[in-house]
Amino acid sequence: MNKPTVEKLRSWAVSQCTRRECCPSQLVSKLIEKGLPPAGARRLVEDLKADGLVDEARYVRAFVHDKTELERWGRIKTRQALLLRGLPADVVDDAIADISEELYLRNLTELLAAKRRSLPVDTPDRALRDKLLRFAVARGYEPHLVIPLLG
């Protein structure tokens, strides 16, 4: 099997970027997997940034939106996931600060209610509170927001 050319890999990368927002570090990794040397992969992604096809802030905003509204992740989990992708902390923090407090608390309340319904009815109050707290914290919600909702 022939090694893909830089032009083919650029075409592939452009195709990926036009379909959805791409994380720069993940795009570099995929290009390396496809056979592009690391320096060439980084250079190609920088070119795509210059062309406006890859934008860290745009990717972060889309990620935060999807994880908050669709998967109902909390701020902590969302922030950690983005930082693990090598995205700048200031860009991540700005996007997380834009999360609607009303939406955030509604998500948390709905998650807790759904989890409560999934637990056995005869679960002791203390065990129920502990399970709900662990569940919400694992989803990335701040304990100081969860505890008052547990009653």
VEXPA-114292 format. One record per residue (C-alpha): residue number from 0; x, y, z. Coordinates in steps of 0.1 Angstrom, whole numbers, padded with zeros to 4 digits. Each point is the difference from the previous one (the first is absolute). Example, Ala and Ser with C-alpha at 12.3 -4.5 7.8 and 13.67 -1.06 7.14 Angstrom:
REC    nr      xx      yy      zz
REC     0    0123   -0045    0078
REC     1    0014    0034   -0007
//
This chain:
REC    nr      xx      yy      zz
REC     0    0000    0000    0000
REC     1    0014    0034   -0010
REC     2    0006    0027    0026
REC     3   -0025    0028   -0004
REC     4    0014    0032   -0015
REC     5   -0001    0033    0019
REC     6   -0025    0013   -0025
REC     7   -0024   -0030    0007
REC     8    0004    0005    0037
REC     9   -0007    0037   -0003
REC    10   -0031   -0008   -0020
REC    11   -0011   -0025    0026
REC    12    0006    0025    0028
REC    13   -0019    0027   -0018
REC    14   -0028   -0024   -0005
REC    15   -0001   -0008    0038
REC    16    0001    0037    0009
REC    17   -0029    0009   -0024
REC    18   -0022   -0027    0015
REC    19    0005    0009    0037
REC    20    0022    0020    0024
REC    21    0033   -0017    0005
REC    22    0023    0000    0030
REC    23    0035    0010   -0012
REC    24    0018   -0026    0021
REC    25   -0023   -0028   -0010
REC    26    0004    0010   -0037
REC    27    0037   -0001    0004
REC    28   -0002   -0035    0015
REC    29   -0022   -0013   -0028
REC    30    0023    0015   -0026
REC    31    0030   -0017    0016
REC    32   -0019   -0033    0001
REC    33   -0006    0004   -0037
REC    34    0037    0002   -0006
REC    35    0009    0037    0001
REC    36    0031    0008    0021
REC    37   -0008    0019    0032
REC    38    0016    0032   -0011
REC    39   -0019   -0002   -0033
REC    40   -0033   -0007    0018
REC    41    0005    0030    0023
REC    42    0009    0022   -0030
REC    43   -0031   -0011   -0019
REC    44   -0023    0007    0030
REC    45    0016    0034    0003
REC    46   -0007    0007   -0037
REC    47   -0036   -0011    0006
REC    48   -0002    0024    0030
REC    49    0013    0028   -0022
REC    50   -0027   -0009   -0026
REC    51   -0027    0002    0027
REC    52   -0009   -0037   -0003
REC    53    0013   -0008    0035
REC    54   -0008    0023    0028
REC    55    0006   -0010    0037
REC    56   -0025    0025    0014
REC    57   -0027   -0012   -0024
REC    58    0007   -0036    0008
REC    59   -0001    0007    0037
REC    60   -0033    0018   -0002
REC    61   -0015   -0028   -0021
REC    62    0013   -0027    0025
REC    63   -0013    0019    0030
REC    64   -0034    0004   -0017
REC    65   -0003   -0036   -0009
REC    66    0012   -0014    0033
REC    67   -0022    0024    0020
REC    68   -0032   -0001   -0020
REC    69    0001   -0035   -0015
REC    70    0019   -0022    0025
REC    71   -0006    0022    0031
REC    72    0036    0000    0012
REC    73    0009    0024    0028
REC    74    0026    0027   -0002
REC    75    0028   -0019    0017
REC    76   -0002   -0031   -0023
REC    77   -0003    0022   -0031
REC    78    0029    0022    0009
REC    79    0022   -0030    0008
REC    80   -0009   -0017   -0033
REC    81    0010    0031   -0019
REC    82    0033    0005    0019
REC    83    0009   -0036   -0007
REC    84   -0003    0008   -0037
REC    85    0027    0026    0005
REC    86   -0022    0031   -0005
REC    87    0009    0033    0016
REC    88   -0015    0004    0035
REC    89   -0011    0036   -0006
REC    90   -0020   -0010   -0031
REC    91   -0015   -0029    0019
REC    92   -0009    0022    0030
REC    93   -0016    0026   -0022
REC    94   -0022   -0025   -0016
REC    95   -0010   -0017    0033
REC    96   -0008    0034    0014
REC    97   -0026    0005   -0028
REC    98   -0021   -0030    0012
REC    99   -0034    0012    0010
REC   100   -0004   -0004    0037
REC   101   -0037   -0007   -0005
REC   102    0007   -0028   -0025
REC   103    0028   -0014    0022
REC   104   -0022   -0002    0031
REC   105   -0029   -0015   -0020
REC   106    0023   -0026   -0014
REC   107    0013   -0009    0035
REC   108   -0036   -0001    0014
REC   109   -0012   -0023   -0028
REC   110    0030   -0023    0003
REC   111   -0005   -0004    0037
REC   112   -0037   -0007   -0005
REC   113    0007   -0026   -0027
REC   114    0026   -0017    0022
REC   115   -0023    0001    0030
REC   116   -0027   -0018   -0021
REC   117    0025   -0027   -0010
REC   118    0009   -0009    0036
REC   119   -0020   -0024    0021
REC   120   -0028    0016    0019
REC   121    0011   -0015    0033
REC   122    0035    0016   -0002
REC   123    0007    0016    0034
REC   124    0001    0038    0000
REC   125    0037    0003    0008
REC   126    0010   -0026   -0026
REC   127   -0023    0017   -0026
REC   128    0016    0034    0007
REC   129    0035   -0015   -0002
REC   130   -0008   -0018   -0033
REC   131   -0015    0032   -0016
REC   132    0029    0021    0012
REC   133    0026   -0024   -0014
REC   134   -0020   -0003   -0033
REC   135   -0001    0038   -0005
REC   136    0036    0006    0009
REC   137    0011   -0028   -0024
REC   138   -0020    0019   -0027
REC   139    0021    0031    0008
REC   140   -0024    0020    0022
REC   141    0013    0020    0029
REC   142   -0009   -0015    0034
REC   143   -0011    0035    0013
REC   144   -0027    0000   -0026
REC   145   -0011   -0036    0004
REC   146   -0003   -0002    0038
REC   147   -0028    0026    0003
REC   148   -0021   -0019   -0026
REC   149    0002   -0032    0020
REC   150   -0022    0014    0028
//
